[in-house]
C-alpha cells in the first residue's frame, strides 16, 4: 500500500455557494494546486485556486474518508510534468503549451471559460474562446479582469475532450 501522506481539502470560495474539493499537491503565496475531486472519490484533472479568494480551507471527516479511498486507490499528490508556479498569465500560457487549452472561472460561479490567450492589455485578458463543439468563437473580444480569475483547470477529461474537438476543427 502507498504510504505517501496525502491531504484532501475543501475550499470555500468568496461569494460562491458550492465548495470545491481537491487533493493538495503544492502551493505558493498566490495559488494552491490540487488534483480536482468533483464528486465523491473521483479525481479529474488539476485545479489552481487563487488564495486571496479562498475564505476557508477545511479537512473534515468527509475529506479524511476521501483521503483513505485515494490512498487505497494508489492516487498520489504528484506535480504535473514541468510545472512551476507563476502569475495568472504565466500559468495560462504554461497550460496552453503543455495541454493545449485552459479553463478558468472568475467571479461567476456558473460560467466556465475555455480558450487560449489572445492578448493581454494591462490587467485585462482577451482570449480565443473555444465553444463546446471545439470551434473558436469568432469576434470574441470580451476582456476578463485577470485579478478576478479564481480557478484555473487543466487536464480534466472534459478539457482533453474539448481540445481533441478543437484540434479536429483545425484540420477541417
C-alpha positions in Angstrom: 0.0 0.0 0.0 1.2 3.5 -0.7 2.3 5.3 2.5 2.7 8.7 0.9 1.0 11.4 3.0 -1.9 12.9 1.1 -4.3 15.6 2.2 -7.7 16.4 0.8 -9.1 19.8 1.5 -12.5 21.5 0.9 -12.2 25.1 -0.3 -14.9 27.7 0.5 -14.5 30.5 -2.1 -15.6 34.1 -1.7 -19.2 34.7 -2.8 -19.7 31.1 -4.1 -22.4 28.8 -2.9 -20.7 25.5 -3.7 -17.5 24.3 -2.0 -14.6 22.8 -4.0 -12.5 19.7 -3.1 -9.1 18.6 -4.1 -6.1 16.6 -3.3 -3.4 19.1 -2.2 -0.3 18.9 -4.3 1.6 22.2 -3.8 1.1 25.9 -3.0 2.8 29.2 -3.1 1.8 32.6 -1.8 -0.8 33.2 -4.6 -2.1 29.7 -5.7 -3.0 26.3 -4.4 -2.6 23.4 -6.8 -4.8 20.3 -6.3 -6.0 17.2 -8.2 -9.6 18.1 -8.5 -12.3 16.0 -6.8 -15.6 16.9 -8.5 -17.6 14.3 -6.6 -17.1 11.6 -4.0 -13.9 9.7 -4.9 -13.4 10.8 -8.5 -10.2 12.6 -9.3 -10.4 14.5 -12.6 -7.6 16.8 -13.7 -5.9 19.6 -11.9 -7.1 22.9 -10.4 -5.4 26.0 -9.2 -7.3 28.1 -6.6 -6.3 31.7 -6.1 -5.5 32.0 -2.4 -6.8 35.5 -1.8 -10.3 34.3 -3.0 -10.4 31.4 -0.6 -12.4 32.2 2.6 -11.8 28.9 4.3 -9.9 25.6 3.9 -11.3 22.5 5.6 -10.1 19.0 6.3 -13.2 17.4 7.9 -14.2 13.7 8.4 -15.6 13.8 4.9 -12.2 14.8 3.4 -10.4 12.2 5.7 -12.6 9.5 4.2 -11.8 10.6 0.7 -8.1 10.6 1.7 -8.4 6.9 2.8 -10.1 5.9 -0.5 -7.5 7.8 -2.6 -4.6 6.0 -0.7 -6.3 2.7 -1.3 -6.6 3.5 -5.0 -2.9 4.4 -5.1 -3.5 8.0 -6.2 -0.6 10.3 -5.4 -0.2 14.0 -5.0 2.3 14.4 -7.9 3.1 17.6 -9.7 2.3 17.8 -13.5 5.4 17.5 -15.6 7.5 20.7 -15.7 5.0 22.6 -13.5 6.2 25.8 -11.9 4.1 28.4 -10.2 3.8 31.7 -12.0 1.4 34.7 -12.2 -2.0 34.1 -13.7 -0.9 34.8 -17.3 2.2 32.6 -16.9 0.1 29.7 -15.6 -2.4 30.0 -18.5 0.5 30.1 -21.0 2.1 27.1 -19.4 -1.2 25.2 -19.6 -1.6 26.1 -23.3 2.0 24.9 -24.0 1.6 21.7 -22.0 -2.1 20.8 -22.6 -3.4 22.9 -25.5 -6.3 24.8 -23.9 -7.2 26.1 -20.5 -10.4 26.5 -18.5 -10.9 29.2 -15.9 -13.6 30.7 -13.7 -13.8 34.3 -12.5 -16.4 35.7 -10.1 -19.3 33.9 -11.9 -19.6 30.5 -10.3 -21.8 29.2 -13.1 -19.6 30.2 -16.0 -16.7 28.1 -17.3 -14.4 29.7 -19.9 -12.3 27.6 -22.3 -9.7 29.0 -24.6 -6.3 30.2 -25.5 -4.6 33.6 -24.7 -5.2 36.1 -27.5 -3.7 39.2 -25.8 -3.1 40.9 -22.5 -3.9 44.6 -22.2 -2.8 45.9 -18.8 -4.8 43.9 -16.3 -7.2 42.6 -18.9 -7.1 39.2 -20.7 -8.6 38.7 -24.1 -8.9 35.0 -25.2 -9.7 33.0 -28.2 -12.8 31.3 -26.7 -13.4 27.6 -27.5 -17.0 26.5 -27.7 -18.4 23.2 -26.5 -18.1 21.8 -30.1 -14.5 22.7 -30.3 -14.9 25.7 -32.6 -13.3 29.0 -31.9 -15.8 31.8 -31.1 -15.4 34.3 -34.0 -15.0 38.0 -33.0 -14.9 37.2 -29.3 -13.4 40.3 -27.7 -14.6 40.2 -24.0 -11.9 41.4 -21.6 -11.6 39.4 -18.4 -10.1 41.1 -15.3 -7.0 39.0 -14.5 -7.5 39.6 -10.8 -11.0 38.1 -10.9 -9.8 34.7 -12.1 -10.1 32.4 -9.1 -9.9 28.9 -10.6 -7.8 27.6 -13.4 -8.4 24.0 -14.6 -6.4 21.7 -16.8 -6.0 18.1 -17.9 -9.6 17.1 -16.9 -11.5 14.7 -19.0 -13.7 17.5 -20.4 -10.7 19.8 -21.1 -8.9 17.0 -23.0 -12.1 16.1 -24.9 -12.7 19.8 -25.9 -9.0 20.0 -27.0 -9.5 17.0 -29.3 -12.6 18.6 -30.9 -10.7 21.9 -31.2 -7.7 20.2 -32.9 -10.1 18.2 -35.2 -11.7 21.5 -36.3 -8.3 22.9 -37.2 -7.8 20.0 -39.6 -11.1 20.6 -41.4 
